[in-house]
Amino acid sequence: MKFYIIALFCVLAFSGLAKVYEEEKFNESLQTWNNLQKSTYSYTVVLFFGNTIGRTTIKVKDGKVVERAYKETNLFHTPGQYVNAWTERCASVGTHTGVLEYYDIVPAVTLDDVYTYCHDQVLTQDQNPEDEEESQAVFETNENGLIAKCAFYPPYCFDCEWSVYVESVVY
C-alpha cells in the first residue's frame, strides 16, 4: 500500500513539474529571442502529414512579413522535386489558403506571433485537469535556444497533434 501511495505522489508531482519545466523552457527561449532584437529575419516551419512534407518559409523585414514561400514534397518523389510550390511577395502575402484538406498552411506571421500562438494556444492545452495524466505539452529549442517544437498531444488520439515545428531561423 505504501508503494502505491508513493507511486501516485511521484506521478502527480512529476506531471506538474513537467508543465513547469515546459513553461520555463518557453520563457527562456522567448527571452533569448527578445534579447536578439531582430526585426529582419526568416524562419521555416515544417508540417508533416502522412507521406507529405510541407515547408513554409516566412521572411520578415523591419518587423513586417514581406514574403511567404511554400514547398510541398512527397516521400515517394525525387528529393528536391516539389509537387506544389509557390511564393507570395509584398501585397500578395497571405493570399494562398489551405494546401491540404487536413491542415492549413502556416499563416504569414512574425516569429513573435509564433511564440504567442505556442504559449496561448498550444502549451496551455495541457491545463485541462481531466486530461492531465494522458495529455502532454512539449516545448523544444534549437542549438541557439530558439523555438524548434511546440506541441500538444491530447489523450487517446494518435494523430491529433497540435504543433509547430520551426526547422530554422536565419537572421
N, C-alpha and C positions, 0 to 999 in steps of 0.2 A: 504494500500500500504506500509506503514511504517513497518507493521508487517512482510510482505513478504521479505522486504529488510533485516530486522534484522534476520529473519529465515535463509535466504540464506547465510548471513555473518556467522552465527553460524555453519551451515553445512560445509561451506568451511574452516572455522578456525579450527573446531574440527577434520575434516578429516585430515588436515595437522598435527595437534597436535598428532593424533593417530600414525602417521608414526614416528614422532619424539620420542614419548613415547616408541614405539616398539624398535627403534634403541637404545635408552638409556637403556632399559632393556637388550637388547642384549649385549651392551658394558659392562654393569655392570656384567653380567653373565660371559662373556668372561674373564673379569679381575679377577673375583673370581676363575675361572678355572686356569688361568695363575698363580695366586698367590699360588695355591696349589702345583704347580711344580711337579706333579705326572707323573712318566714315567711307572709305573706299576699299572694297574687297570683293571676293567672290566665294561662294560655297556651293558644294554639290551634295544633293540629297539622293539617296538610292532607295528605290522601292522594289520589293520582290513580290511576285505573285506567281506561284507555280513555276513554270519554265521561263517566265518573262521577267526581265530586269529593266527597270526604268531609271534613268539618271537625269535629274533636273539640276542645271547649274544656274544660279542666280548671281548676277553682277550688280553691285551696289556702288554708286558714285556719289560722294557728298551726302551720304545718308539716304539716298533715294534709289529704288530699283530701276535700273536702266536697261537690263537685258535678262531674259529668261530663255534658256535653251533646253530642249528635251531630246533625249536619245533613248530609244527602246530597242532592246535586242532580245533574242530568244536563245536559250541554251543550245538549241539544235541548229542555229545558224553559225556561219563562219565568224570567228571573232573579228570585231571591227565592222561587221556588216549589220546595218540597222534596219529594222522592219518599219520603224516610224521615227522621224526626226524633224524638228522644226526649231526656229529661233524667232523670238519676238524682241523687237527693239523699240525704244522710245515710246511713242504713243500706242503702239500695238501690244505693249507688255500687259499681260493678263487677259488677252483675248481668246486664248485656247482654253477649253474646258476639259472635262474628264476624258481620259485617253482609253482606259479600260473600263468595262462595265462594273468592275469590282472595287475600284478606288479612283479618286480624283488625282490629278497631277498636283504637284507641290505648288501652292499659291506663290505669287510674286511678292514676297515679303522679305524684310531685313532679318539678319541673324538675331537682332533684339527681339523681333516678333516670334522667332522660333523658340527662343528661351522662354518667352511669356507663355506661348502655347504649351510648351513642355511642362512648365510649372503649373499652370492653371487648368489645363485640360487632360494631361496625361498622368503626371505624378500624383495628383490629388484623387485620382480614381481609386487609389488603394486605401482611401479613408473610410470606405463603407464597412461598418462593423460586421455585417452579415457575411461579407466575402473575405474578411481579413485573413483567415487561415489559408484560403485557397488562391487568392489573387496575389499578384506580385508586380510591384513597380520597380523599374530598373533604370538607373542613370549611369552612363559611362562616358569617359572623356578620352580624347586622343592624347598623343605624347606631349602636346603643348598645353594640356589642361582644358581645352575647349570641348564643347558638346560633341559627342560622337553617336550616342544612342540614348534615346529617351523612350521607354516602352512600358506598357501596362499589359499584363496577361490576365484576363478575367478567369474566374474559376470554371472548370468543367467545359472549356471550349478550346480545342487545339488550334483552330485557325482564326480566333477572334483577338488578334493582337492590335493594339493601338500603338503606333510607334513612329519615331522619326530617326532615321539613320543618316547622320551627316558624315559623308565619306571624306570630305576635305574642306578646309578653309584656307584661302590664299589671300594674303594681304601684303 
